[in-house]
């Protein structure tokens, strides 16, 4: 064990990133990130949220790449969850990294969008807000309990153009077709490891990575079938491991089913990026502000 990191993970990180970056990543795992939220523009505006926080003397910082997001500086999650703006769905607590995939997907008016692994619904409702409540979203979740949570969040956020399906996306009928797809794939969570978790070596295992990558491949295979030709999708995970990211998408790039649409890194000013073996993709390092996260934009050929 290195700093409570399972040996096999330490070896994987070392092989992929080298010693210096591996130490940087492990340092990132130790950071306590501040609370971040976005204004739910389906119900309110960012200026209303700022005024509300100002009146309570809750300090916040703005996020250069997303005008609807705020970093809370002097308040804790428990306090924020008791605020009226939280209770009535005017704000949604969401990590900065997880706000990035919907922004890169850039949903537009009247587009039919599939969110393939949608619970608990942060990205789903963000997609609708980004389209000014004018796109149509199909949100899939195979787990009944998680699907209830998804429905609850969608209702609370007033996202009334979302259709929830309690279904494993891998079994969706191939006659469906979508303008855009968000596949925020279930993963090992290697970008979001809590180094202080007891029994980490029992929960974070080689088997978890293996199961995740099999599931991810099957989901991506289905996504490509359901995406319209010449249209774009996002593949993202909260993992920083090659096995769950570049390796998965390389298979489909090699088979000439999709091509990479390069993502503009410059947009995300204060994020730190890890090297990726697929040009044009983002691999965000875990830091004091960001969780480790991978994002690729793919276009169906």
C-alpha positions in Angstrom: 0.0 0.0 0.0 1.2 3.5 -0.9 -0.6 6.2 1.1 -3.5 3.7 1.4 -3.5 3.2 -2.4 -3.9 -0.5 -3.4 -0.6 -1.7 -4.8 -2.0 -2.8 -8.2 -3.5 0.7 -8.7 -0.2 2.4 -7.8 1.5 0.1 -10.4 -1.1 1.0 -13.1 -0.7 4.7 -12.4 3.1 4.3 -12.5 3.0 2.5 -15.9 0.6 5.0 -17.4 1.9 8.3 -16.0 5.4 7.8 -14.5 6.5 8.5 -11.0 6.2 12.3 -10.9 2.7 12.4 -12.2 1.6 9.4 -10.1 2.7 11.3 -6.9 0.9 14.4 -8.2 -2.3 12.3 -8.7 -2.0 10.7 -5.2 -1.6 14.2 -3.7 -4.7 15.1 -5.6 -6.6 12.3 -3.9 -5.8 13.8 -0.5 -7.4 17.1 -1.3 -10.7 18.2 0.3 -12.5 20.0 -2.6 -14.8 22.9 -1.9 -18.6 22.6 -2.5 -19.5 23.6 -6.0 -23.0 24.2 -7.5 -24.8 25.4 -10.5 -27.8 27.7 -10.8 -30.7 25.7 -12.2 -31.7 28.0 -15.0 -34.8 26.0 -15.6 -36.1 27.8 -12.5 -34.0 30.8 -11.7 -30.9 32.9 -12.9 -27.4 32.9 -11.6 -27.8 36.5 -10.4 -30.8 35.5 -8.2 -28.6 32.8 -6.7 -25.8 35.2 -6.1 -28.1 37.7 -4.5 -29.5 35.0 -2.2 -26.0 33.9 -1.1 -24.8 37.6 -0.8 -27.7 38.3 1.6 -26.6 35.4 3.8 -22.9 36.5 3.5 -22.0 33.2 1.9 -18.8 33.8 -0.1 -18.3 32.2 -3.5 -16.0 32.3 -6.5 -17.1 32.3 -10.2 -16.0 29.6 -12.7 -14.3 31.1 -15.7 -15.7 28.5 -18.2 -19.3 28.3 -16.9 -21.2 31.4 -15.8 -23.9 29.4 -14.0 -21.4 27.6 -11.7 -20.1 28.8 -8.3 -17.4 27.6 -5.9 -18.6 28.0 -2.3 -15.9 29.3 0.0 -17.2 29.6 3.5 -20.1 27.2 3.9 -20.6 23.5 4.2 -22.8 21.1 2.3 -25.1 20.6 5.3 -25.8 24.4 5.5 -26.3 24.7 1.8 -28.8 21.7 1.8 -30.9 23.6 4.4 -31.2 26.7 2.2 -34.5 27.5 0.5 -32.7 27.7 -2.9 -31.5 24.1 -2.5 -34.8 22.7 -1.2 -36.9 24.2 -4.0 -34.4 23.1 -6.7 -33.0 26.5 -7.7 -29.5 25.1 -7.3 -27.9 21.7 -7.9 -24.8 20.5 -6.1 -22.4 19.1 -8.7 -18.7 18.7 -9.0 -16.9 21.0 -11.5 -15.6 18.0 -13.5 -19.0 16.5 -13.9 -20.3 19.8 -15.4 -17.9 19.6 -18.2 -19.3 16.7 -20.4 -22.8 18.4 -20.9 -21.0 21.7 -21.8 -18.9 19.9 -24.4 -21.9 18.1 -25.8 -23.6 21.5 -26.2 -27.3 20.5 -26.6 -29.4 22.7 -28.9 -33.1 23.4 -29.4 -35.3 20.5 -30.6 -32.5 18.0 -30.4 -33.3 14.5 -29.3 -30.7 13.6 -26.7 -30.0 10.3 -24.9 -28.4 10.2 -21.5 -27.4 6.5 -21.2 -26.6 6.2 -17.5 -28.5 9.2 -16.1 -28.9 8.8 -12.3 -28.8 10.8 -10.1 -29.7 13.4 -12.8 -27.2 16.2 -12.5 -26.0 16.1 -16.0 -29.5 15.2 -17.3 -31.0 18.4 -15.9 -27.9 20.4 -16.9 -28.3 19.3 -20.5 -31.9 20.6 -20.6 -30.8 23.9 -18.9 -28.0 24.3 -21.5 -30.6 24.0 -24.3 -32.8 26.7 -22.6 -35.3 24.0 -21.9 -35.8 23.3 -25.6 -34.3 19.9 -26.2 -35.9 16.5 -25.6 -34.0 14.1 -23.3 -34.4 10.4 -22.8 -32.7 9.4 -19.5 -32.0 5.7 -18.9 -31.2 4.1 -15.6 -31.3 0.3 -15.1 -31.4 0.3 -11.3 -34.9 0.9 -9.9 -33.8 2.7 -6.7 -31.4 5.0 -8.6 -34.1 5.6 -11.2 -36.4 6.8 -8.4 -33.7 9.2 -7.3 -33.3 10.4 -10.9 -37.1 11.1 -11.2 -37.1 12.9 -7.9 -34.2 15.2 -9.0 -35.8 15.8 -12.5 -39.1 16.8 -10.9 -37.3 19.0 -8.3 -35.4 20.8 -11.0 -38.5 21.3 -13.1 -37.0 19.4 -16.0 -40.3 18.6 -17.7 -38.8 17.6 -21.1 -37.1 14.5 -19.8 -38.5 11.0 -20.3 -37.1 8.5 -17.8 -36.8 4.9 -18.8 -36.0 2.3 -16.2 -33.9 0.3 -18.6 -30.4 -0.9 -19.2 -29.3 1.2 -22.1 -27.5 -1.8 -23.6 -30.9 -3.3 -24.3 -32.4 -0.3 -26.1 -34.0 -1.2 -29.4 -31.8 -0.3 -32.4 -34.7 1.5 -34.2 -34.2 4.4 -31.8 -32.0 7.2 -33.2 -30.7 10.3 -31.4 -29.1 13.6 -32.4 -26.7 13.6 -29.5 -25.8 11.1 -26.8 -24.2 11.5 -23.4 -22.5 8.3 -22.2 -21.2 9.1 -18.8 -20.2 5.5 -18.2 -20.2 3.7 -14.9 -16.6 3.2 -14.0 -14.1 2.3 -11.2 -14.0 5.9 -10.0 -10.2 5.9 -10.1 -10.4 9.7 -10.5 -12.4 10.3 -7.4 -10.7 7.9 -4.9 -11.1 8.9 -1.3 -7.6 8.1 0.1 -9.0 8.0 3.7 -11.6 5.3 3.0 -11.1 2.3 5.1 -10.8 -1.1 3.3 -10.1 0.7 0.0 -8.2 -2.4 -1.2 -11.4 -4.5 -0.7 -13.6 -2.1 -2.8 -11.2 -1.0 -5.4 -10.0 -4.1 -7.1 -8.7 -5.3 -10.5 -12.0 -7.1 -10.9 -13.9 -3.7 -10.6 -11.8 -2.3 -13.5 -12.3 -5.4 -15.6 -16.1 -5.4 -15.0 -16.3 -1.6 -15.7 -14.4 -1.8 -19.0 -16.6 -4.6 -20.3 -19.7 -2.6 -19.4 -18.3 0.5 -20.9 -17.5 -1.2 -24.2 -21.0 -2.6 -24.5 -22.5 0.8 -23.7 -20.4 2.5 -26.3 -21.1 -0.1 -28.9 -24.9 0.5 -28.3 -24.4 4.3 -28.3 -22.8 4.3 -31.7 -25.7 2.2 -33.1 -28.2 4.7 -31.8 -26.4 7.9 -32.8 -27.4 9.4 -36.2 -24.7 9.5 -38.9 -22.4 12.6 -38.7 -23.7 13.4 -35.3 -21.7 13.7 -32.0 -21.7 12.0 -28.6 -19.7 12.3 -25.4 -17.9 9.4 -23.7 -16.9 10.3 -20.2 -15.8 8.6 -17.0 -14.6 9.6 -13.5 -11.6 7.3 -14.1 -8.1 8.3 -15.2 -7.1 4.8 -16.2 -6.2 3.9 -19.8 -8.2 0.6 -19.4 -11.5 2.5 -19.0 -10.8 5.4 -21.3 -8.4 5.5 -24.3 -8.4 1.7 -24.6 -12.2 1.6 -24.9 -12.5 4.3 -27.5 -9.5 3.2 -29.5 -11.3 0.0 -30.5 -14.1 2.0 -32.1 -11.7 4.5 -33.6 -9.8 1.7 -35.2 -12.9 0.1 -36.6 -13.6 3.5 -38.3 -17.1 3.7 -36.8 -16.3 7.1 -35.1 -13.7 9.8 -35.2 -12.5 12.2 -32.5 -13.8 15.7 -32.4 -11.0 17.6 -30.6 -12.0 19.3 -27.4 -10.6 22.8 -26.7 -8.6 22.5 -23.6 -8.0 26.3 -23.3 -11.6 26.7 -22.4 -11.2 25.1 -19.0 -8.6 27.5 -17.6 -7.9 26.3 -14.1 -8.0 22.6 -14.7 -4.8 20.6 -14.9 -4.7 17.9 -17.6 -3.0 14.5 -17.5 -1.5 13.2 -20.8 -3.9 11.2 -22.9 -2.8 8.7 -25.6 -5.7 9.8 -27.8 -5.2 13.4 -29.1 -8.2 15.7 -28.7 -9.5 14.1 -25.5 -9.4 15.5 -22.0 -8.0 13.7 -18.9 -8.5 16.0 -15.9 -6.2 15.4 -13.0 -7.6 15.2 -9.4 -6.7 18.5 -7.7 -8.0 20.7 -4.9 -10.8 21.9 -7.3 -11.4 19.0 -9.8 -12.0 15.3 -9.6 -10.1 13.1 -12.0 -12.2 12.8 -15.2 -11.9 11.7 -18.8 -13.9 13.2 -21.7 -13.9 12.3 -25.4 -16.1 13.8 -28.1 -16.9 11.3 -30.9 -18.5 11.8 -34.2 -20.2 8.8 -36.0 -18.8 8.4 -39.5 
